[in-house]
């Protein structure tokens, strides 16, 4: 593991025409307690992970009001406020949390407005750089949810709007209402259900943020291990390198609650696959929905 590698070595990607970030971010969901509920067992380590991420050149952190709930956003503010000038904090709304490992939809305009206000307060900011609809709500008009985010953007509380857990049709509909700069769906080299959305995003200048970017790595077995050994790296680093190769619009956000694992993930920015290795990984049978 090379601790001297920083996220800058992954290159950059632009969010809309407004912000450029290093193309290896950090997902802050795992900083919470078990079941994505409550505070972390080790608050000191959680704060250290966030600070180390920034030291390593990570300038895109993804979170959501539902992580904890509220805990992840509060930790980010406690660890990093006042924020570095180049740091982009992306958060999300549209879920409610009745308990550990429990998630219920709520993407009503009223809830989203309240969620944005709550995130602003917890993050101690006046405007959220990137706010994402966490998921379409089957009992609420998708257009109304997106329209609400567009209104909040017009009011200056959101700088840019993104979507999560959506189809291409959702993205196309949303773009008729407000500019969409990012899409966040589950995706990895062995879980490519949303390949067509990645391609759509690349054609249209939209950043694709894969969540669960490492989760399918454990099923790849021999191919992943062989390539990792050839590069004297970890299988997780190879999985991240595949994503960085897959499309210049992809912005991986691996999450961890360990400083050591964070450093290992960031070191993937310097691992370069060759074409044969990339194709070998791409040929691994998909496990759609692997968790």
HELIX and SHEET records of a PDB file:
HELIX    1   1 UNK A    7  UNK A   10  5                                   4    
HELIX    2   2 UNK A   29  UNK A   31  5                                   3    
HELIX    3   3 UNK A   43  UNK A   55  1                                  13    
HELIX    4   4 UNK A   71  UNK A   80  1                                  10    
HELIX    5   5 UNK A  109  UNK A  123  1                                  15    
HELIX    6   6 UNK A  142  UNK A  154  1                                  13    
HELIX    7   7 UNK A  168  UNK A  175  1                                   8    
HELIX    8   8 UNK A  195  UNK A  204  1                                  10    
HELIX    9   9 UNK A  215  UNK A  219  5                                   5    
HELIX   10  10 UNK A  222  UNK A  230  1                                   9    
HELIX   11  11 UNK A  235  UNK A  246  1                                  12    
HELIX   12  12 UNK A  259  UNK A  267  1                                   9    
HELIX   13  13 UNK A  268  UNK A  270  5                                   3    
HELIX   14  14 UNK A  275  UNK A  282  1                                   8    
SHEET    1   A 2 UNK A  12  UNK A  15  0                                        
SHEET    2   A 2 UNK A  19  UNK A  22 -1                                        
SHEET    1   B 7 UNK A  26  UNK A  27  0                                        
SHEET    2   B 7 UNK A  60  UNK A  62  1                                        
SHEET    3   B 7 UNK A  88  UNK A  93  1                                        
SHEET    4   B 7 UNK A 128  UNK A 133  1                                        
SHEET    5   B 7 UNK A 158  UNK A 164  1                                        
SHEET    6   B 7 UNK A 180  UNK A 186  1                                        
SHEET    7   B 7 UNK A 207  UNK A 211  1                                        
SHEET    1   C 2 UNK A  95  UNK A  96  0                                        
SHEET    2   C 2 UNK A 104  UNK A 105 -1                                        
END                                                                             
